[in-house]
Amino acid sequence: MQIAKLLRGVVLTLLAAALLTGCDTVVMSPSGDIAMQQRDLLVWATILMLLVIVPVIVLTLWFAWRYRDTNEDATYAPEWTHSTVLELVIWSVPLLIIIALGAMTWVGTHKLDPYRPLDRIDAQTPVPADMEPLTVEVVALDWKWLFIYPEQGIATVNELAAPVDHPIRFKITASTMMNSFFIPALAGQIYAMAGMETKLHGVINEPGVYKGFSANYSGAGYSQMKFEFHGLSEADFDAWVARVKASEANLDRAEYLELEVPSIDDPVSFYGQVDPTLYHAIFNRCVEPGQTCMEDLMYHSGMGQHGGHHGDEEAGHEGHQSHETHEGHQGHADHAQHGAHHD
């Protein structure tokens, strides 16, 4: 009965694995250089760990079979306690694997730092000295994505585009709820938080349409918080920018406040004009009229603390002078009293 259950479990597992082979495997076959390097790091780390896992599984099964109760040919050595060779293997192999994993992780963590500007387009092509990255300001809304192109003076909702083989610099924030910006084909995910700015650098190396979405649960519309990322040639990207610019919609602060209202499954929309100070206001949480920006609050708070310290220093200085004066008067009085006794 137990064997039948075990076989049924194995069959179901194999069927599930067969079904999953039809799923999108973009993480293992990305189209951006950063995502490719992350994929390689994941593969090599898995291989290194399998160097321990596979032998342990195989040897466990072999020992269970070799020393089964019915095998009378197996060596019986109840007094055996030590093997120098076995001890060396047991300790040295995992230690070497841990050292290799640590080195790979340390190098990869610094090399693939999302805040680090790119120094290459792909494995064979460095970034040209005169090539500036395309800047895209990303705002996670409930439940949609706003993309602002400050250099082009345009904005889009739920659609992103960039030229192929051109570095992209994302500046990412959120309006309210914490979210996560993720384009698996381009680079790893990174969080979007209100009142904070995170950064991500990436490059797409193949033309195509790629999926982007939120990788962090953020409420009712989270599952519909998706967008398309278009990798285009330089000419096609220029045409896309011109198409967005042709829109008569203007994304100013009033329009943004309407856009910020929670909604689900919003269609793609274009804004041919955008307030150049909008992203700064969103990031500093001062879009609405009369709101004080966070940077101003922090500045005044810092000035207040500095003023408090300055006041403490002045009070201390005055106290020190008062103390010296008091000691001087006391000394003078003692001297006069001493003179009176002397007389």
Secondary structure, DSSP 8 states (H G I E B T S, - for coil): -HHHHHHHHHHHHHHHHHHHTTS--GGGS-SBHHHHHHHHHHHHHHHHHHHHHHHHHHHHHHHHHHT-TT-TTS---TT----HHHHHHHHHHHHHHHHHHHHHHHHHHHHT-TTS--SEEETTEE--TT---EEEEEEEETTEEEEEETTTTEEEESEEEEETT--EEEEEEESSS-EEEE-TTTS--EEE-BT--EEEEE-B-S-EEEEEEE-S--STTGGG-EEEEEEE-HHHHHHHHHHHHT---EE-HHHHHHHTS--SS---EEESEE-TTHHHHHHTT--STT---HHHHHHHHHHHHHHHHHHHHHHHHHHHHHHHHHHHHHHHHHHHHHHHHH-
